């Protein structure tokens, strides 16, 4: 009979067992499922002893609180050799070290990284994927590199299969896995009862185990063998080497913002809708116009993080058009009420929660009907940048995966930024103070979304602002609508880094958008621009 050799240790002992030059596979999403106590002890040990040093860390999602938790624990000179992450904005302490070339920094799509550990567990040499083509991840552009320190390393190549281009991502061989669950039994079997997400835990554990590495799992409690239901076990004890019982309850938060909310893990709760009363401002104008691009057949919807996509969701509810919608969130939830802020990724009373790699399988296969996302920077070819602005690294998250595989995409955001002030008066948009920064430029700083790839894929793509609506066309974007009260030359073209295609049938945006009454109670008013 196979003898399990799992050991039960504390987080300080776990940190002592991490070797120099380790390749670490790390799980977590913001603050969910993060083995925070182990991470903090790794940092403390390095500061005191200089070990472990020169670590390679791979993680799929953004891990941290935007201050000092999660991957911020690696922000000490010499601790890292390389970091490959799906999202960077939550680890601001790392960014100066990236700029100083203290370690090799890479940014790959969240979905690619969530799936790559399955390939690692199966000893596949590369992951073959079309996600990332035409973006800064493409080796013809930057290969996902974020700094000069990474320029001598190649982690993604291009290849052709059946006459089509694909990206071949190098698969890591982790010798350490750092994970968190809720309960572990005496044989090392781990459940996720109180965790809102299951993420990539199974894949990461198997990847490290099958590559001869060690698997560390931080848990709330240790329970008797045989007391856990077999189908609840997400990490089987056969792949677990060390169980780390958490000493500090604060290190078991369900998310960055929530210690414990049973509604994150239960479906049997009725969530009152409450009254929706969104003030009529530029944000609502954008959301209303974007919502009109959803047709009745669009059932499975993804709303990106940020005030504009989230307001689209509220407008659809306000207008009574959300009944047939099933929302999805990248880390694995279907349905329920998706949350934002520090609870992003979690949902109140989700209908189901699946592992993150399977969610991206769903996305990659075109499972979403339409997505509403933020718009930070747009250029003459319809490319969008949401991932890097000067030295500030936001990262892609699931943006690339979602935008390259969803048939209808609506980008939402204001036309300019930095001090922009506007109001609605008598059904017209009035600009009180123009923004200091133009967001529609000749060339974006970094291509997170490729307009050319989307056009060739026959995706329907719209860019909705408070004063203008554009559509992706061949070799660029076409202006199709402007807001009532807006001057085409002064308020639009003067704030663009290029002259767009202008529709021969240029129209004013639907007049209902700029009235306080619900749109469903008004007659549609769309007029040509004279």
C-alpha positions, -999 to +999 in steps of 0.1 A: +000+000+000+013+035-009+024+054+022+016+091+023+045+111+037+028+145+043+043+166+070+026+192+092+046+223+098+042+260+104+048+289+080+083+297+093+094+262+088+079+263+053+099+294+044+131+276+056+124+248+032+123+270+000+157+266-017+177+292-035+169+294-073+136+277-068+109+279-095+077+286-076+042+281-089+020+305-069-018+305-067-042+333-058-064+360-071-062+395-054-065+382-018-084+350-025-066+316-019-033+334-013-009+316+011-001+350+026+015+337+058+040+316+039+048+346+016+054+369+045+078+344+061+097+339+029+103+377+028+113+378+065+137+350+061+154+366+031+158+399+048+174+382+078+194+354+061+197+363+024+179+331+015+160+319-004+174+340-033+171+343-071+136+328-072+116+323-104+079+330-096+050+321-120+015+332-112-016+335-134-037+363-117-030+395-100-021+387-064-021+414-038-039+444-023-022+472-042-001+480-011+020+453+005+004+419+004+006+390-021+034+393-046+045+426-030+063+402-006+089+395-033+098+432-037+132+429-021+164+433-041+179+399-050+150+378-039+138+373-075+156+362-106+124+362-128+087+369-123+061+358-149+027+372-140-007+377-155-014+410-138+009+435-121-011+464-108-017+449-074+020+448-067+032+484-069+063+476-047+076+454-075+075+481-102+105+501-092+126+469-092+113+461-127+124+496-139+158+491-122+162+457-140+166+439-107+150+408-122+135+395-154+099+407-157+073+391-180+036+397-185+015+369-202-022+366-204-040+353-173-058+325-192-025+313-208-009+311-174-038+295-157-037+267-183+001+264-185+004+244-152-018+216-166+007+214-195+036+214-170+020+185-150+017+165-183+054+173-192+044+191-224+073+213-237+051+242-248+016+255-246+002+262-281-023+291-281-035+318-304-041+342-275-016+371-276-011+373-314-006+409-326-002+422-290+029+430-271+031+394-260+037+384-296+075+376-301+074+398-332+067+428-309+079+423-273+075+387-264+058+397-231+090+413-218+086+442-194+122+453-190+158+451-204+167+424-179+143+401-197+157+407-232+180+378-232+153+353-222+127+340-247+096+324-232+073+326-262+079+317-299+057+317-330+049+287-351+025+278-380+000+249-378-022+242-408-013+276-423-023+296-392+000+314-367+001+302-331+022+312-301+042+285-283+046+295-246+075+278-228+062+257-200+078+261-165+090+232-144+082+243-108+099+226-080+078+245-054+041+250-053+026+275-028-012+271-023-040+278+002-071+258+011-095+255+039-092+221+055-066+194+052-070+159+067-043+138+083-034+123+048-030+158+033-062+159+013-073+195+009-108+211+005-118+246-003-150+249+018-145+286+028-125+298-002-146+317-028-126+303-057-107+271-065-085+288-092-055+268-104-048+248-072-051+213-086-030+221-117-003+239-097+000+211-071+003+184-098+028+205-118+052+208-089+047+172-078+052+157-113+083+178-118+099+164-087+091+194-065+075+200-032+039+212-026+031+234+004-006+241+012-016+267+039-049+257+055-072+270+082-075+237+101-064+201+101-091+175+105-094+137+109-086+114+080-119+103+064-139+133+076-138+151+043-161+142+013-141+128-016-157+151-042-149+182-021-112+174-022-095+197-047-059+187-039-054+150-033-030+142-005-008+121-028+006+153-043+010+172-010+043+173+008+036+199+035+005+212+052+009+245+069-018+253+095-024+291+096-014+306+129-030+341+123-067+341+114-062+373+095-042+354+069-073+334+058-093+362+043-116+353+015-106+383-005-086+415+000-117+432+016-136+404+033-126+381+061-155+357+057-189+360+039-209+327+036-227+341+006-195+338-014-197+300-012-234+294-010-261+296-036-291+294-013-294+331-006-318+356-021-301+388-030-324+418-029-319+440-060-326+472-042-334+504-060-312+513-089-310+551-094-279+560-115-274+598-119-275+611-154-238+620-161-211+611-186-206+577-170-243+569-175-243+582-210-214+558-219-231+529-202-265+536-218-250+537-253-229+506-247-259+487-234-278+493-267-252+472-284-263+441-266-289+422-284-315+398-270-295+367-280-265+378-260-269+357-229-235+350-215-218+383-207-185+394-192-182+428-175-146+440-170-134+456-138-138+494-136-166+520-133-177+521-169-182+483-175-198+480-141-222+508-148-233+490-181-244+462-158-264+485-136-280+502-167-291+469-180-307+461-147-323+496-145-338+491-180-351+456-172-328+439-197-307+418-173-331+390-167-316+367-193-280+375-186-255+351-171-224+369-159-190+353-158-158+364-140-124+351-151-114+332-119-143+309-123-178+321-112-210+319-132-241+339-122-248+355-089-239+391-082-203+397-092-184+421-069-158+448-075-131+464-056-112+442-032-138+415-036-134+414-074-135+377-086-160+368-059-198+368-063-227+368-040-246+335-044-229+323-076-247+297-096-215+277-100-177+280-094-153+261-116-115+260-118-099+290-135-083+270-164-117+256-174-132+291-173-106+302-199-113+270-219-148+283-220-136+318-231-111+305-256-138+285-273-160+316-277-183+309-248-190+345-241-215+363-263-204+399-256-180+417-233-179+452-219-144+464-210-126+496-201-109+519-226-076+535-215-058+543-248-070+538-284-050+543-316-055+548-354-055+510-361-081+503-334-055+489-310-062+493-273-037+497-244-048+489-208-016+473-197+013+498-194+016+536-192+052+549-190+067+532-159+034+521-145+027+484-153-009+473-150-006+440-168-031+422-190-050+400-166-077+382-187-081+411-211-062+395-240-078+361-236-113+376-235-109+401-263-093+377-287-121+351-284-154+370-279-175+378-310-187+412-298-165+436-278-176+470-264-148+492-250-161+520-227-145+551-213-143+589-215-129+607-246-102+625-227-088+622-192-073+643-164-097+669-151-125+663-176-158+679-164-191+676-182-228+678-176-261+670-194-285+699-201-316+699-222-307+666-239-272+678-248-237+670-236-219+701-223-181+701-218-173+724-188-136+716-187-117+695-212-094+667-200-056+674-200-048+641-218-061+628-251-068+591-250-071+585-287-036+587-301-016+579-332+000+548-316-007+532-282+022+527-258+015+490-257-008+468-277-030+449-254-058+445-280-049+442-317-075+458-340-060+441-370-063+406-354-099+413-344-109+425-378-094+395-394-112+373-369-145+390-380-152+403-345-177+432-340-158+459-320-171+492-308-155+520-288-180+540-268-172+574-252-195+601-239-192+622-270-184+598-298-189+562-309-164+544-332-166+510-349-136+489-359-132+487-397-104+476-420-072+495-412-087+516-385-117+530-367-148+547-381-167+575-364-203+565-365-221+588-339-215+619-320-234+633-290-259+661-293-243+694-283-208+683-295-189+700-322-172+675-346-141+696-352-135+713-319-146+686-294-136+654-313-111+657-342-090+683-323-084+658-295-074+629-317-039+620-328-051+612-363-082+617-385-105+586-383-127+573-411-160+592-408-192+574-417-211+588-447-241+583-425-228+600-394-255+603-368-263+619-334-264+594-306-298+582-296-316+612-278-330+589-251-295+585-237-294+622-226-328+623-209-335+616-172-363+591-179-357+555-185-348+548-221-375+521-223-402+547-216-391+570-245-392+567-283-359+562-300-345+594-315-315+591-339-308+620-362-282+625-390-255+650-383-262+680-406 
